[in-house]
Amino acid sequence: MRCTRCEGLMVREKFEDLGALGPNDYEYAGWRCINCGEIVDPVIAAHRRLTSRPVASHSALTTV
């Protein structure tokens, strides 16, 4: 997998939920770029899908 920010190599990594500092801590998997440090986990990926705008099928520029 390649990083969308820098095209670097993404590696699978486990992260810990730091919000729950008790016995109910849990881990989740995500991706981290070894080049720039970009992190993508399931929550980040879902948010990007929801907020991304579709690319226009025609050019916004017109010639006169």
Buried (B, 14 or more C-beta within 10 A) or exposed (E): EEBEEEEBEBEEEEEEEEEEEEEEEEEEEBBBBEBEEBEBBEEEEEEEEEEEEEEEEEEEEEEE
